[in-house]
Amino acid sequence: MPKQRDVQAQRELLSNATWEVLADSGLPGLTLRAVAERAGCTTGLVMHAFPTKKALLLHARDLLYDRTAVRADAAEAASPDAFGALEAVLDCGSDGDADREESRVWVGFLAAALADYDLAERHRAANRSFLARVRRLVAACCPKWTDDRLELATKSLVSLVEGLNVLVAADPVAYPAEVRRAALSKALAELKPPDRSGGGRHSG
């Protein structure tokens, strides 16, 4: 019976290979054979962990969520206050080649989810987790707001960020980092308390 650390190392190897295939070839190129080639192992070993293409797809979707959640956790933890945390969480992953890779992968999963119930469930769960995080931070920034106002602000901010992610995946030249950050900064201005309106941390 393999040791637990060996099983974990094997799964990490396959996860890394899965992400590399996704980044290079997108969802159409994500096959058991491609993952095996990237991991330097046999297709049988990949099938032992992921018996079907569907199992591999679901793992890949979970992997995307895990990567973004870890980055959001780090951005929030490094921020000095609730407003800084909100801005950092919404802005993290908006620049660099690796971030654009994640945007392309996210768009691919979104398109695939339209025709696949299980992927759609994964997508909804990830989106609602992000909504909950953003709403918690908006509430910390604006403790006197009503539930309805918090809900609208949260979904408006998430819609802006996710919409920009889709646009930059297709046309990064038209939506460079400075444009995206300026749009986010403008949207966040409503949340700033009066005593911070002339200063504080800005993203642009």
Rosetta blueprint (number, residue, H / E / L):
1 M L
2 P L
3 K L
4 Q H
5 R H
6 D H
7 V H
8 Q H
9 A H
10 Q H
11 R H
12 E H
13 L H
14 L H
15 S H
16 N H
17 A H
18 T H
19 W H
20 E H
21 V H
22 L H
23 A H
24 D H
25 S H
26 G L
27 L H
28 P H
29 G H
30 L L
31 T L
32 L H
33 R H
34 A H
35 V H
36 A H
37 E H
38 R H
39 A H
40 G L
41 C L
42 T L
43 T H
44 G H
45 L H
46 V H
47 M H
48 H H
49 A H
50 F L
51 P L
52 T L
53 K H
54 K H
55 A H
56 L H
57 L H
58 L H
59 H H
60 A H
61 R H
62 D H
63 L H
64 L H
65 Y H
66 D H
67 R H
68 T H
69 A H
70 V H
71 R H
72 A H
73 D H
74 A H
75 A H
76 E H
77 A H
78 A L
79 S L
80 P L
81 D L
82 A H
83 F H
84 G H
85 A H
86 L H
87 E H
88 A H
89 V H
90 L H
91 D H
92 C L
93 G L
94 S L
95 D L
96 G L
97 D H
98 A H
99 D H
100 R H
101 E H
102 E H
103 S H
104 R H
105 V H
106 W H
107 V H
108 G H
109 F H
110 L H
111 A H
112 A H
113 A H
114 L L
115 A L
116 D L
117 Y H
118 D H
119 L H
120 A H
121 E H
122 R H
123 H H
124 R H
125 A H
126 A H
127 N H
128 R H
129 S H
130 F H
131 L H
132 A H
133 R H
134 V H
135 R H
136 R H
137 L H
138 V H
139 A H
140 A H
141 C H
142 C L
143 P L
144 K L
145 W L
146 T L
147 D H
148 D H
149 R H
150 L H
151 E H
152 L H
153 A H
154 T H
155 K H
156 S H
157 L H
158 V H
159 S H
160 L H
161 V H
162 E H
163 G H
164 L H
165 N H
166 V H
167 L H
168 V H
169 A H
170 A H
171 D L
172 P L
173 V L
174 A L
175 Y L
176 P L
177 A H
178 E H
179 V H
180 R H
181 R H
182 A H
183 A H
184 L H
185 S H
186 K H
187 A H
188 L H
189 A H
190 E H
191 L H
192 K L
193 P L
194 P H
195 D H
196 R H
197 S L
198 G L
199 G L
200 G L
201 R L
202 H L
203 S L
204 G L
